[in-house]
């Protein structure tokens, strides 16, 4: 027997889009199973639009429409998920724009910040304020607020929660310096503690035949054509110069400015141009994407790049499979001067899940998230079934998902304690999987080298923990929905930045072209965006203080 909550909705008087967000016909009664995990009986159907990525895999006979998660949602919650349309990441935004324009919207669907703003202003979305409070399980609510509540704040308009943020970990994205330490030892080079030492290593890797084949075929610093990727990217290089392309930071006066227009960025570009001219950077980097650069790593021709915590799980692991002597180590970003380098981290929201104002069961999305967090991280967690196994990422299947702010760093710390005490009882199910993988590596299984290099001693999170202990993250000072001028101009300005920076690195433009870029960036909308950003964040802080006063 399950309990029911009777919800009576009465007609509203004429109001703003937010006030009308949940308007229903007068005296309509619907029944909702009580509690975070209450099961619908008979089952309900919810329609969704899905964004999928190219890495998504399925067991034989399964698909995005029928898999372990669709079966579990129906069996445990009485929720049948119907995908009305599915699109890849590259196509999704365009297809969603068409759906919004035609007002052909499913019950649950993900949107970016611009689309969220548009839908809120158009009065198309369900107000989730009361639904979220009533149906959220304690674990889910804890996870979604692990960032201090900023993610929920970004989904809140005029004090009303209009979306569920798809949270992620910002610190997981902190850039690291990856170096082939077997090459360091072969060339008798010290581990890098300063950017000057990075430059010495880059030159040596490019000119002193670190692979020992007698040919001039190795690269110094690995770079890819889009500049800001994770394998490799130049974000960490710029951070080492105290420049922050891609995010908004405060200058010495306290004003929020765009990090890609800071004078420090010019110094980083000047050094990159010098390195390219001296042959330390691949001559063809301007046409090579991440896949092509990964091939350079796997073939054993590169040993230095700025990347992410996950780098060992892809190209570096493939290299290790071929060459057991290939050893890499991550380092915190070195600084170009005596001031510590601060790693850039993004706002921890991937996108926003919204509920159509016409949806009959808005609480269904909350219930799905409750089950999702329980199956992944709760007392009944089953990571082999619901998270990941044999390279298949089951956690990507549900129509709504959450990531944890500090899950991976905590896993590293818990694993380090466990290897000291030999007490595995305090590890959760996911952490136990990582523990088992590291043990297998220590016993000789090279296929688990990557997990050891991420979570183990001297791995990714050992370096990130140094950032954490020093509390030196450089956070994005702007979050929330894009400003009006951002919507109009940001894509064009980003394209101009990429083109200008690339030309300077290649030597096709002088370093002073950066000054012209800053002038044009401001003239073509950057100045207006900067003003809007400062006004938006001042208004947000004012609203927070006003709420605290009441």
N, C-alpha and C positions, 0 to 999 in steps of 0.2 A: 504494500500500500504506500502511495506517495502523497505528500501534502500538496495542496494547491493554494496559490495566492490569488485572490480575486482582485483584479485591477479595473476600477471604474474610471473612465475618462469622459469628462464633460466638455462641451464646446467652449471655445475661447472667444473673447472679443477681439477686434482688430488690434494687432500688435506688430512688433518688429519681427524679422525673420527668425531671430533666436527665440522670441516668446511664442511663436507659432510652430516651433520646430517639432513639437510632439502632438499637434492638434489631431484629434480623431473625431469621428461622428459622435454626437451626443449619446450618452448612456450606453456606449458599446462596452461589453464585458468580455474579457478574455481570461483564460486560466493559465497560470504559469507555475510549474513545479517549484516549490520553495527551496531555498538554499543554494549554495554555490554549485552543487553537483546534482541537483534535482533532475530526474529523468522525465522527459516528455512521454506521455502515454495517452493517446497514440503518438507515434513519432511525428515530428514536424519536418518540413523541408525548407532549407535556406538556400537562396541563390547567391552565388559569388562570382566575382571576376578574379582571375588568377594571373600573377606575374611569376614566370618561371625563368630559371637561369640555365645556361648550357651545361652546367655540371650536374644537374639533377639526374639521378639514376633510379631505376626501379628493379625489383625482383622480377623474374620471369612471370608473365601473366598479370602483373600489376601496372598501374598507370596513375596519372594525376587524378583520374576519376574514381579509381578503385584501388585502395591500398590499405595498409595496416591502420592508418589514421582514420580513413573514412569509415572503416568497419568498426573501429573502437568508438568513434563519436556516435555512431548509430546504436551500438550495443550498450554503451555506458550512459549516454545522455539522451538517446532518442532523437538525435539530430542527423538528418540526411543532408549531405552537402551536394548541391548541384552546381557544377561549373558551367555557367552560361557562356563564357568565353575565356580563352587562355591565350596569353601573348608572352613573347620573350621580353627580356628587360629592355632591349633596344627598340622594340615596337610598342611597348605597353603605354607609355605616356601619350603617344599619338592616338592610339585606339581609345584610351580613356577620355581624351579631349573630345573625341567624336561622340562617345557615349554621353558625356556631360552636355554637350551642345544639343543633342537629340533628346535629352532627358530619358534615355533608355538605360536605367541604372538598376543593378541587382540589389539584393538586400545588404550585402557586405562587400566592400571593395577597398583596396588600398589606393591612396592618392599621395601626390607630393604636396609640399607646403603651399604652392601657388594654387593648385586645384582645390585644396582644402579651403583656402580663403574664398575662392570663387563660389564654392558650394555653400559655405556658411552665409555669404552675402546674398545668395540666391534663395535661401530658405529651403534647401533641398535635404538637409540632414536632420537626423534624430538627435535631440538633446539627451546626452547620456549621463548627466550629472547624478540623478537619483538611481538610475539603473546600475551604474558603476558602484555606487555606495552600497546598494542593497545586495548585489549578487557576487561581488568580488570575494574570492577566498583570501584568507590572510596571507598565504604564501605568494599568490599572484600580486596582491597589492604591495607586498614588501619588495618584490622583484622590480615592479614597474616604477617604484620610487627610490631605488637604490642610488640614483644619481642626485638625490636631494630634492626631487620633485620638479626639476626643470623640464623634463620631457612632458609631464602632464600639463605644466604651465603653458607650454608651447601649443598644446591642443585645446586650450581654454580661451573662450571669447566672452568678454563682458561677464566674467565669473561663471560661465557655463561650459561644461566639458562637452565638446562637439566631436571628438575623435579619440581613439585609443592609439597612442604612439607606439610604433614598432621599435622598441628600444634595442640598443646594442651597447657594446663596451667601447667607450672612447679611448681608454688606456690601451686596449688591444691594438689600436691603430698607431700608437706612438712609434715613430721610425727608429730603426736601429742600424748600426754599421756592421755589416757582415764581412768577415775576412777569412781567407784560406790560411789557417795557421800552419799547415804543413809547408806551405810556400814561405811563410815568414821564417820558419826554422831553417829551411833549405838555404835561404838568402841571408840568414843571420840578421834579421830585422827585428826590432823591438815591437811589442804589442802597442797599438796606437793609443796615446793618451791626449794628443793634441791634433788639431787639423794639419799642422806642419808635418807631423809624423804620417798622417794619412797621405799627404802629397808625396812624401818620400816613398811610401809603400806603392802608391799608384805608379810612379815612375819606374820603380824596380820591377814591378809585375809586368810592365809593358816592354822593358828593355833588357832584362837580365835572365831571360829564358827560364822562368820558374818551373815550367813543365819538363825541362831537360831534354827536349827533342832536337836541339840545335837549330831551331828555326825561329824566325821573328813572327810569331803567330798568336801571341797572347795579348790581352787587353788590360789596361790599367784600371780605370774606373768604368764600370758598366752603366750605361744610360740607355733609356728607350725613348722613342719619338714623342710620346705624350708627356714626358718629363716627370709627371707626378704619380706614376703607378707604384705598386707595392713590390714588384720584382722586375727590374729595380726602379727606383724613383729618386728624384733629386730633392725631395722635401727635407730629408735629414741633412743634406749638404747645405741647403739654404739656412736651416735652423742653426747649423754650426757657425754661420755668419750673423746670427740673430735676425734673420729675415724670415717672414712667414707668409709666403704666397698661399692663397686658398682660404685664409681665415681673416677675421677682423681682430685687431689688437689695439691696446691703448698706447698712445705715444706719451712722451714725458710730461705733457700738459694735462693728461687725463682724457683727451679726445680719442674717440674710436676711429681708427684709420684702417685702410685695407693693407694687409701685410705684403702684398706684391708690389706696392709702390714705395716701400720704405727705402731710404738711401742704402741700407745694408744689402739690399738685393743686388744693387749695382756692383758691389764689391764681390759678391758671389759669382755673378756673371763674368766679371773680369777674370777671375781665377779659372773658371770653366773654359773660357775662350783660350786662355794660355795653355791649359791642359790639352785641349783639342788640337791646337797648333803644334804641340810637341809630340803628338801621336799617342797620348795616354788614353784617349777616348776613341772608340770605334769610329772610323771615318764614315760609316754608313748608319750611324745611330739615328739620323733624321728620318730614315725609312724603315727602321726596325721596331716592331711592337714587342710587347712582353714575351710573346711566344718565341719570336726569333732570338731575343736575348737569352731566354731560358735555354735555348739550344746551344748557345755559346757556353753557358755554365755546364750543361750536361756533357758537352764534348771536352770539358776540362781546359777551356781557353780563357776563363775569367775567374778572378779570385777576390774581387773587391766591389762592393755595392752598398748603397743605402736601401734597406728593405723593411719588411714587417716581421712580426713575431712568427708568422706562419710560413716564412720562406723555407724552412727545413722540410716541410711536408710535401713540397712540390719538386722543383728542379734540383735542389740540393740532395734530396733523398734519391732521386734518379741517378745523380752523379755517384753517390755513395754506393748504390747497387753495382755500379760498374767499376768503382775504384775504392777499395777499402782504406786506402791511405789518404783519401781526400778528407780533410778535417776542417770544419768551419767553426768559427766562434762569433757570437754577437757581442757588440760593445755599445755602451751608451754613446750618444753622439758627442764627439770631441768638439771643443770650442776653438775658434780662431784666435782668441785672446784669453785674458785672465778671467773673464766672466763665464760662468757655467752656461753651456748650451741648453736651451729649453726645448724639448720635443713638442711639436705641434700635435694637438688632438682635436678632433672634430666634435660637434654637438652629437650626443649619442642617440640620434633618431634616424632610422632608415627611411621610413615613410609613415603614413598615418592610416589606420583602419577606420572607415566611416560607415555609418548605418543609414540607409535610405529612410527618409522620413515616413515612407509608406510601409516599411517593414512591419510585419505582424509580431515578430518576436525579437526585439532589439537586444534583450538580455542573452540571447543565444551566443552572441560573440563573446560575451563575458564568461559564460559557462565553458566555452571551448578553450579560452585562455586559462581558466582554472584547471581544466584537465591537462592541458599542455604542460603547464608548469609543474603539476603534480607528477606526471609521468616522466618528466625529465629530471626534476630535482627534489621531489617530495619524498616522503617516507616510503611510498610504494613505487619509487622510480625504477624503470627498466630500460637503461640506456641501450642495451643490445637490441631491444625490440622497437623502441620509439625514438632513439636518438641517432645512432650511427653504428654500422657494422659492415665489415668487408668492403669499405669504400662507399657504401650506400648511405646517404644522409637522410634518414627518415624524418628528421626534425623539420625539413623544408616542406613537408606535405600538407600540414593543416592550413586552412585559409587565413588564420590569424596566428601570429607568433610573437614571442618576446625573447630578447637576449638579456644577459646579466652583466651588470657594470663591472664587477670584480671577480667573476667566476673563475677565470683562468689564472689570474694572479693568486687567488686563494688556493686553487688546486696545486700550484707550484709550492706554495708555502706549506700546505698540508703534507705534500709528498716529501719535502725535505725533512719535516718532523718525523714522518713515518720511517724514512730510511735511517734516521738516528735511533729511533726507539724500537723499531721492528714491530710496532703495534699498528695493525691495519684496521682496527675496529672503528677508528674515528673517520675513516675515509668514506665519502658517499659513493654511490654506485659508479658515477662517471669517473671520479678520481681513482677508484679501484681499477678501472680499465687502463688508465694511464700508468698506474703503478705496475700492473702486469706487463704492459708494453716495455717499460723501462727495465724491468727485471729480465725480460726476454732478450733485450739488447745487451745487457751486461753478461748474459749467458752466451752471447755470440750471434744472435739473430740480427743481422744488419738491416733487415727491413723495418725494424723498429728504431733505427738510429734517429729518425726525424722526431719522434715523440720524445726521446731522451733530450734532443737538442732544443725542443720547445719547453718542456716542463721540468727537465732534470737540472742537475747541478751545472752551472755555467751555461745554461740555456737562455732562451728568449726572455723568460719571465724572471730570471735572475738579474738580467740587465734592466728590465722594466721595474723590478723592485727597487733598484737603485734610484730610478726616477721618483718612484713613489715615496721612498723614505726621505728624499730631499724635497719632495713636493714642488717640483720645478716644471710641471706640465704648463705649456702655453695653451690656454683654452680659447676657443672662439668666443669673442665678446658679444657676438650677435647671434641670436637664435629666435625661432618663431617663423611666422609667415614672411615671405619676401616682401620688400617694400615695392610700391608701384613702379618706380624707376628700375628696380632690380628685375622685375618681370619683363620690362621692355628692353633693357640694355645689357643684362648680365651675360647672356650667351655671346653677344658680339664682343664685349670687353674681354671675356675669357679667351676667345679666339685670338683677339689682338695680342693679348699677353703671351699666349703660346707661340704665335708666329714671331713676335719681336724677340723673345728670349731665345728661341731656336736660332734665329738669324745671328744674334750676337754670339752664341756659343760656337756656331759654325764659322764665325769670322766674316759672314756675309754682310754684317753691319758693325760699325764701331761700337765700343762699349758706351760711348756717350749717347747712342741712340736710345738708351734707357731713359734719359732725361726727356727726350721728345715723346717717348711712350707715356710717361707720367702726365705730361701736359695734355696729350690727346685723350688719355684715359679720363682725366677730369673733365675735359671739354665735351666728350661724347656721352656723358652721363655719370661718370664716377663721382664728380663733385656733388651732384644732386643725390646720388645714392648714399654718399657719406653723411650728408645732412639728414636724410631720412633715417638712416641707421641710428645716428645719435639721438634723434627725436624719439624713435621707437623704443630704444632701450631706456631712455630717461622716463618715458611714459610708463613703461612696464615696471620700473623700480618705484615710481610714484604710486602706481596702483597697488603694489605689494605693501608699501608703507601704509597706505590708506586702509588696506584690509587688516593690517596688524593693529592699527589704531582702534578699529572697531571690534 
